[in-house]
Amino acid sequence: MYVCGPTVSGESHLGHARPFITFDIIYRYLLHLGFRVRYVRNITDAGHFEEEGREAEDKISKKATIEKLEPMELVQKYTNLFHWAMRKFNNLEPNIEPTATGHIVEQIEMIKKIISAGYAYQANGSVYFDVKKYAEKYPYGKLSGRILDDLAETTRELENQEEKRNRQDFALWKSAPPEHIMRWQSPWGEGFPGWHIECSAMSTKYLGDEFDIHGGGMDLLFPHHESEIAQSTICNHKIPARYWLHNNMITINGKKMGKSYNNVIRLTELFSGDHPLLEQAYSPMTIRFFILQTHYRSTLDFGNEALQAAEKGLKRLWEAYKNLETIEVNGTQETASNDLQNRIKTLLQELDEFMNDDFNTAKVLANLFEIVPIINSLRDGHISPSSLDTDTLASIKQYFKNYVEDILGLQDDNGSEHSKLQGVLDLLIEIRKDARTRKDYATSDKIRHQLQQIGILMKDEKDGKMSYSFE
């Protein structure tokens, strides 16, 4: 699986969270099914340019100048921030994380092949892919549904278009003007690679001419992935990936996220709450849960109300998951409720069906929430322990472990803080038990009442045990 990674010219924002969480889920599920997965996710640290004005403008080079940093210093700064955010989201690390600057040689060799095949041409030290010639033999636009004639009409008129034979052609290599910081020697002079060629070169090197899955955001469908297909088809005589997966966009209050709307929310701002559009801080797990509530190919609209609902939903699911550890059943074939057990088995079996149907995490979560009240009723004694047999309870525990932690990648947001709190509560339970044994009901009631004042409900169970929950 090859997934287009970040361009590390700046800090990752909310829109970046969705693809990397989406493909982490896909990676986790494939591992759960028993596949050996080679997961490659690149770092774009050069070459991601937009052709504005006379010369192409490399995002890394531009930002390095603004921040008065060496380009690789800037790259390291934002790569570290990206990795920090991925750890916060509990994303598994890819097997290989290649960089564009580490594969200049492979990109040059690929460009040479494309020129030799007659599908690229040189102009003033730059090299362009001949889209029009390619389209005479191959279906350019097949992935995105674009038609070449329409592209000619919609392509912007830019000052450096005179270098190109056709307006739709894209750069494989750009000649570097004297002031350009990032530059490498090539057969065509000093310059830097185009954005699209890097992914073709790195995916070929680590996954071969043809591999299983290529992923990325919907915004990469065209021109990035369409161009990758064209380059790789000429070099390797194959479409590189068997399956192309694209997550849809995140909107904010119905608007596309963008600098022009002043609604870009960086991940550090999300976690701290320090942004005008945020009513509060949102934890990484709340963001992850929020993203998983919608199928990855559907648009997801961000808003404080939706995030707060996700926060409550995650808390409810996690508490039910932890409550599972304390539940014991004693049902037999005669006492167990067939209706209840059959309903639970159906809900559990559907989890796999939903994931097998294009990784539908939204339906998975819906089924898990169908089981949550059953867990809570077992804990509270509203459902008799004899209503379920041990095999059914074991299935619930196993499925919840598989899905909540291993596949959906959810975890306790506060980790060590929660474990410390749990240790304190366990100690208070022991003190309260001792007080009740000594018939010191004043101390016992004081502990319960004071915990209730801070939102922790302590309950005496029928079997003499004590449990607690958070309001």
N, C-alpha and C positions, 0 to 999 in steps of 0.2 A: 504494500500500500504506500503510495506516494501522496503526500499532502503538502500543498503550497504553504510555506511558513510565512513569518512576518518580514516586512521590510523594516529593518531596525534603524530608521532615521528619526524615530520619535517614540514616545511612550505608547504602549498598547491601550486601546480604549474598549468600551463596551461592545462595539461591533466585532472586535477581534476575538472576544471571549467565545462567541457562538461557534465558529468553525472548529476551534481547537477543543472545546468541550464535546462537540458533535462527533468528531473523529476519534476522540479518546473513548467515547462510548462504543463506537464501532470496533475499535481495536480491542477493547476489553471483552466485547461479546464474542468476537472471533477467537480470542484466547480461551474464553469460557467453553466454546464449542470444541476445543481441542486442536485448533489449527496452530501451526507454527507460523507466526507472522513476522515478516521483516517490514517494519514500519519506518519509512524514511520521511523526514520533514525538514525542509531546507530553511536556511537563513539567507535572506536577500540582503547582502551587505555591499552591493555595488550593482549598477546597471539598471535599477528600476527608475527609468526616466520618463518624463512626459515631454513630448516635442512641442515646446512653447517657444516661439520666436525663432531666431536664425539657427541657434544651436540647441541640441538636446541638453536637458538639465537633469543631472543625476541627483536624486533626492538625498542620498548620503552626502555627496560633495556639498550640496547647497546648505544642508543643515549643519555640517561641520564648520563651514565658514561663518554661519550665523552664531554658533555657540563657541567659536574660537577654539576648536578642538581639532586634533589630528583625526582624519576620517576613521581610523581603526580604534581610536580612543572613544569616539562617539558610538561606533558600532558595539564596542564592548559594554559601554554604559547601558545602552538600551537592550542589548541581548541579556545582560544580567537582570534587568528589570522584567523582561519578558519571562525568563526562567523562574524568577521569584513569583510572578503571577500564576504561572502554570502549576507551581507547587502549592500555592494557596488554593487553587481549584481542584487539587488532588489529581491532576492529570498524570498519567504514566509517561515516562520519558520515551521518546522514539528510540529505535535501535540504532539509527544513524541520523545525524543532524549535520549535513554538509553545508558549506557556505559557498556563495557564488565566487568570492575572491580566491577560494581554495581550489577552484576548478576552471581557471582561465584557460589552461592548456587544453582541456577537454572541449571547452566551448569553441576555441579556435579551430581545433581539428574537425569539429562538426560543421563549422562554417565552410571550411575548405571543401568538405564532401558536398555540401549543398551547391557551392560554386561550380565544382567539377561536374555535378549532375546537370548543370544548366539552369538552376532555379534561383540563383542569386547573382547579383552584379555589384561591381564597385563603382563608387562615385565620390571623388574628392577625399579619399581615405576612409570612407564609410562603406558598409556593405548592406544591401537591402534584399529582402526576400521578394521574389517576383510572384505576387499573389495571382495576378491575371494569368500568367503562364501555367501556374500550378492548377488553377481552376479549370483549365482546358482538359485536364486528364483526371483530376481528383475532385471530390465533392467538397470544396471549401465552403464552410458554413453549415455543414451537416450537423455538427454538435449543437450549435446555437440557433439553427434555423434561419440564419441570415442569408440573404441572396446578394450575390456579388454586385449586380447592377444597382441594387438599393444602397449598398455600401458606398458606391461611387458618389451617390447623391448626398449621403449623410456625412461623409468624411469631412472634417473641418479643413478649411483653407489655411495653411500655415506658411510662414515665410520661407522655410527650407524645403518646400515641396518640389522646387525645381530640380533637386537632386534625384528625385524618384521618377521612375518611368510611369508609375500608376499611383494615384492618390491612396489606394488601399495597401500598398507595399509597406512592410514594417522593417525596422532596423535590426540587423543581426550584430553589427559592430558600428560604433560611432567614433569618428575621428575626434580627438580631444583638442580643443582650442588651448592656447598657451596658458590661460588662467585656470584650466581645469586641474583639480588636485589629483584625482584618482585616474591613473593611466598605466597602460601596459603595452609592451612591444607586440606587434603582430605583423603578418606579411603585408598588411595594408597601411602600416604606419602606427604611431602611438595612438591609443584610443582606449575605449572601454566597451564591454559587451552589452548587447541589448538585453532587455528583461526576459523575453520569452525563451531565448536560447539556453539560459542557465538551467531551467527546469528540465528541458529535453536532455541536456548533457548529463545532469546528475541522476535523473531517473534511469537513463540508459546504463550509466556506470554501475549503479548499485542494484538495479532490478532487472536489467537486460532489455532486449529489444521490445519485449511484450510482457506486461505484468497484469495483475488482477484489478486493482482499484486505484483510481486517481481522484483525489478529493480537493475541495476548496470552496470558497464562498461563491455565491451566485454572480458576484461582480467580476469573477475571474473567467466565467464562461466564455465571454468575448471581450477583448481579443486574445487574452492570454492563453487559454486552453485550446482555442481554435488554432492559434499559431503554433502551439506545441505539437498538435497533431500534424500540421503541415510539415514542420521541420523534421520530426521523427519519421514520418512516412517517406520522405525523400532519402533520409540517411539509412533507415533500417528496413524500409519497404514494408512497414507494418504500422497500423494505428497503435500507439504505445500501450493504452490501457483497455481492458475488456469492459470495465464498468467505470462510468464517470458520475461521481456523486457531488452534488452542490447543495450546501445549506442556504436557506433564504436569508434575507436581511432582517436586521432589527430596526424598527422605527421608534421614534420618541414622540409620544402624543400624536401619532398619526403622520408625522413628518419623517422623511429620510434623514438619517444622521449625517451632518456635514458641517464644515467650518462656516459655510455661508449662512447656515441657520443658527449658528452659535449654540449648538446643542450636542457637541461632542463631549462625552463624559469619559475621562480617563479612569483606568481601573483603580489607581490610588485614590481618586476622588470618590469612586463608588464605595470603596472600603472605609473611607474616612467620613463620608457624607459632606465633604467640602466642595459643593457645587450648587449654584443657584437653583437648579432643577430638582435637587434632592431634598426631601423632607427629613431624612435621617441617613445614617450609615447603613450599608447592607453588607452582610458577610459574604465571603466567597461561596459558601455552600448555599446560601439563599439565591445567589445569582445562578449557580449551577442548577439548582432545583427549578428555578423559574424558566430556564432555557429548556429543560427536559419536559416541561409541561406541554410543550407544543411540538408537533412533528417537525423534524429538521428542515423539511422542504416548504413549510408554511411561513408566512411573514409573522414576526413576533413583535408586538407593540409594547414598548417599555413605558411604565408609568409608576408613580409611587404607590398607588392603590394596588396595582397588580403585584408589585414587589412585596408589599406588606402582607398581601394574601399568601404569597409564596412562602414568606417567612413563617407564618402561622401553620401552613400546610406541612412544611418541612418539620417543624417542631412536633406536630401531631404524629407524623409518620415515624420520626425518630424515637419518640417516647413509646409508641406501640412496639417498635422493634426491640427496645431495651426491656420492655415489660415481658416480652416473650421468654426471656431468660428465667423469669421467676415463676412461670406457669407450669403446673403439672396436671396431668389428666389421669383418670383411672377407668375410662370407659371400656366396656366389653362389647362383644358382638350383640348381646341382648340389650344393653343399656344405651349404646351410642345412637345418636339421631342420624338415620340414613340421609334425610333431607339436608341437614346441615353439613354432613360430611361430603355428600355429593356436590353440594354448592361450592364448598371450599376447594375440592379437587378440580372442579371445572375452572374456577377462578385462577388456580395455580397453573394448570395446564395451558391456559390461554396466554400466560405470560410469555412462554416460548413461541407460541404462534404469532403474537404481536411483534416480537423482536425479529422473527423470521420474515415478517411482512414489512420489509424496508425499515427496520429498526424503529418501530413505532413506540417510543418511550412514553408518549402521552397516554396511550391505551394501557401500557404497563402500569403507570402510576394510578390510573383510574381503578384498575383491578386491585392493586395493593390497598387503596383506600376503601375498597369494599370489604377487605379483610380486617382493617384496623378496628372497627367497632366490635367485631367478633372477639379479637384479642382483648380489648378493654372489658368486654362483658365477662369473659373468662376470668380476668384478673379481679373484677369487682364481685364475682359470684352471681351475676345475673344469668349467666349460662353455667349450668352444672358441669363440674369436671368430668362427670360420667357421660356427657353428651358426645365427647370425642374419644377415639382410641389413641393409643400412643403413636401409632404409625402416622395418623393424620397430623398430630401435633408436630411430629418429627419432620414431616413434609413442609409444614408451614415455616418451621424454623430454618430448614435448609433453603427453601425458596427465598425467604426474606434475606438470609445471609448472602445468597448468590446475587440477588437483584439489588438490594439496598446498598450493599458495600462493594461487591466485586464487579458488577456490571454497570450500575448507575454511578458508582464511585462516590457515593455520599459518605460523609463522616461527621463525627462530632466536631462542630465548629470551633469549640474552645478547648478541645483536646485535654491537655494537662490540667487546665483550670477546672474543667468539669470533673476530672478524676479526683482532684483535691477536694472539691465540694462534696463529691460522693463519699470520700473518706470521712469528712467531717460529719455528714449526715448518718453514716453507718455508726460512727462513734456516739452520736446523740441518741440513736435508736437503742444502742446497748445501755447507755445511761438511763434512758427512759424505761427499758425493760427491768433493769435493776431496781429502779425506784418503785415500779409497780409490784415487783416481787416483795419489796419491803413494805408495801402498802403506803408508800409515800406519794399519794395521788396529787398533792400540791405541786411537787417537782415535775411529775409526769405531765400534768395539765399545763404547767408553765412552759415547758419545752414545746408542746404542741401549739399553744396559743401564740407564742412569740415567733415560731416558724411560720404560722399562718399569716401573721402581720407582714411578713416579707415575701409572701406569695408561694410558700411551700406547704402543701397540705399533707399531713401525716395521718395515716389511717390504720386502725387496729383491725386486723383480719380475723376471720372466724377461727383459724387454726392456731391463734396466738401470735402469729407473725405480725410484723409491722411493715407498711409500704409507704412511699411518698410520691407525690407528683407536683408539678409546677403549674401554677395558675396561668 
